[in-house]
Amino acid sequence: MKLGLVTYNMAKEWDIPTIIERCEATGFQGVELRTTHAHNVETNLSAAERRDVRKQFGESAVELAGLGSAFEFHSPDSEELRQNIEGTKAYSKLASDVGAPGVKVRPNGLPDEVPEQTTLEQIGLSLRECGEFANNLGVQIRLEVHGRQTSHLPHVRTIMKIADHDNVSVCWNSNPGEVVDGSVKSNFDLVKDWIRLVHINELHRIEYPWRELFSLLKKAKYDGYCLAEIPGSSDPERVMNYYRALWTALCE
């Protein structure tokens, strides 16, 4: 497994050269660039600007592990839903142009006025459409385990079975609700075959079984990124060095 960084919230004010410099200095091998942040890797970039982003990462020791969007597919408003689907497609094209292998999307809740199964089916079918489009670009669609009720792993499993596309995967999100009687195994087993990305957070929180999670990932032959989604700091390299040391120890 490889350690990387999510630019939410650490790095949200950094430009690309700073991200690369600090990740190289602290042994973080990759980064997921979150939309709306200061590095400004957005769909309004020109073709030349997209080539420049690809070049900066290509000439560094840091891999562009993915783009992190906030597109979501649960809205009962058909126009809003279509905007999110088309936005995901545009972001997938951006990912292809800058050399990112995947785009993170998310569910963000179950509307009270709509039957639960209806929304789960809508999310799954939207993911399938986006997965089919992005597959032609060599870009993976990664569903973050996120949102009120939609972060419930049985719901994520239902969504993934409806999506039913090899180019749609799960981004494990290390949420407190994944822990049952001190273990994540029962929930992990529901989606383990789809996990292609992992978000991790505060490794000092003993209520989350980090060592078990990393062991389960290794048993599942996961060899992708564990991306740290952590708060910013006035001394970021020191925090990142400590984080890498703890991650390494917990993975042993």
N, C-alpha and C positions, 0 to 999 in steps of 0.2 A: 504494500500500500504506500501511497505517497501523501505527503502533507502539503496542503495549499491554503490559500487565504480567500475568504469572501470579502469584498470591499465594502460590506455593510456590517458594522459601522467603522471598524478599523479601515483606514485607507480611503474613506469616502471623500476626503479633501485632497488626496494625492493625485498628481498627474502620472502618466504612464512611466516616464523615466524614474520618478520617485518610487513607484510600486516595484519596478524591476530592481532598482538599487537596494531597497530594503529587504525584498524577498531573497535576493542573492546573498546579502550579508548575513541572513539569519537561517538559511537552509530551507526556506519554503520553496517548493519546486514548481508550484503553479498558482494561478489566480482565477477566480470567477469575478468578472467585472459586472457590478450591479448598475442597472440603469439609473439615471437621474443624478449621478455623482460627478465629481469634479473632473474625472478623467474623460468624460464626454464621449464615450463610445456609443453613439446613438445612430438612428437610422437617417439622420440628416447629414451624415458625413459624405463627402464627395468620394468619387472613385479613387482619387489620389490620396485622400486622407485615410481611406480604408487600407490602401496598400502600405501606407506609412505605419499604421498600427501593426499590421502583419509583420512588417520588416523589423520593427522595434523588438517584438517578442522573438522573432526568428533569429535575431542576432544576439539574444541573451540566453542565460541559463534557466529562464523562467518560462514555463509553458502557459499559454492562454488556455486554461482548462474549460472555459465556458463563459457564456453571457447569462446574467441573471435578470430576467424580466419580471414584471408584475402583472403579466397578462393572466386572466382568469376567465372561467367559462361557466359560472354558475348563475349568471343573471337571467331572470325570466324575461327581460326586455330583449327582444330579438335583434334590435339595432345595436344595442350595447354588446351583445354576444358576438355579432358579426364583426364589430370593430375590434374586439379582442382576438378573434381568429385571424383577421387580416393583419393585425398588428404583429401577431406571432409569426406569420409568414414573412412579413417585412424584416423582422428581427432575425429570422432564420437566414435570410439572404445576407444580412449584415454579418452574421456569424460566419457564413461561408466565405465572405470576402475578407474578413480579418483573420481567418484561420482558427476560429473557435469550433471545437467539435460538437458542441451542444448548446441548447437554450433551455434555461430553467423557466417553467411556468408553474402555476399553482391553482388549486381550488381555494376558495376563501369563504366558504360557508354554505349552508343550506337555507334558502329562503323559506320563511315560515308559511307563506301562502301557497307553496307548491309542494306536491307530494314528493317525499324523499327520493323514491326510485326514479321519478321523472328527472330530477336534477342530476342524479348520478348518471343516468343514461345520457343526458345532454352533455355533461362533462366528458364522458367516455367517447362519445361520437365526435365531439369537437377535437379531442386529442387525436383521434384517428385521422381526421382530415388534416390536421397540422403535421402529424407524423408522416403521412403520405407525401405531402408537399416538401417537407424538409429532407425526406429520404433522398429525393432527387438532387439535393444539394450536398449530401454527405454530412448532414447535421442531425444530431439526435434531439428529440424532444424529451425533456426530463421533468416529470411531475413531482413537485415538492410536496411532502406530507405536511399540509398546512391548512389552517383555517378552522373556524368554529364548526365542530362536528365532522367536517371533511378531513380532519387530521386523524379521525378514528380509523385504525388500520383495516378493519373489515370493509369500510366504505372505500378505502383506497384500493383494496383488492377487487371489489366490485367494479370500480371505475376502470381498472386495468384490464379486467376480463371483457368489459364492453369495448374498450379501445381496441384490443386484440390486434396490435400491430407491433412488429419487431423493432420499429424505430421509436416506440414510446416506452420510456423507462421510468423508474422511481428514483427520486432523490430522498433518501432517508434523512430526517431532519432533527433527530435527537431531541424530541419533545418529551416533557415530563409525563404526558399521558400514555406514552409507549410502555411505561414501567408498570408491571403487574407483580405484586408480591416480591419486589426487589429485582425483577428480571425483565428483560425485553424479549426473551426467546419466543414466547407465544406470538407476539405481534410481528417480530422479525420473520418468523417462519411463514407468515401470511403473504409476504411480499418479496422474500429473499431472491426469488428467481428473476425479479425485475430490477433489482437495485443496480444502478450504474453510476451513482454519485452519492456521496455522503456529506452532510453538513454536521459539524460538531460545534460545541460552544464551550462553556466554562468547565474545563476538565477538573477543577478543584471541587466541583459539586459532588459530594459523595453519595447523594441520593440517586444519582444516575449511574448505572453499572457500566462504566466505560470499558473496563477490562473485559467484561463479558461481551460487549458489543464488538470490540476489536477481534476477540477470539471467534465470534460467530462469523464475522466478515471473512476472516482468514480461512475458516472451515468451508465457507461458501466459495473459496478461491477468488475473492474479490481482490483485484489488483489496481483499482482506480484511486481517485483522490478522496481524502478526508479533508474537507475545506473548513477552516476555522472561521466561524461567524462570531466575532468577539467585539467588545466595545473598544473605542479609540483610547489612546494614551498620549500623555505629553512626552513619554519616553518609549516610543513604539518598538524600537529594535531590542531593547532590554526585555520588554514583555514578550515579544515574538521569540526571543531566544529561550526564555523560561518555558514558553508554551511548547516549543519544539522538544525541549528536554523532557517535559512531562508526558507528551504524546509518545515519544520514543519508549519511555519507561513503561507506560501502560500497554503498549503494543507487544512487549516482550512475552 
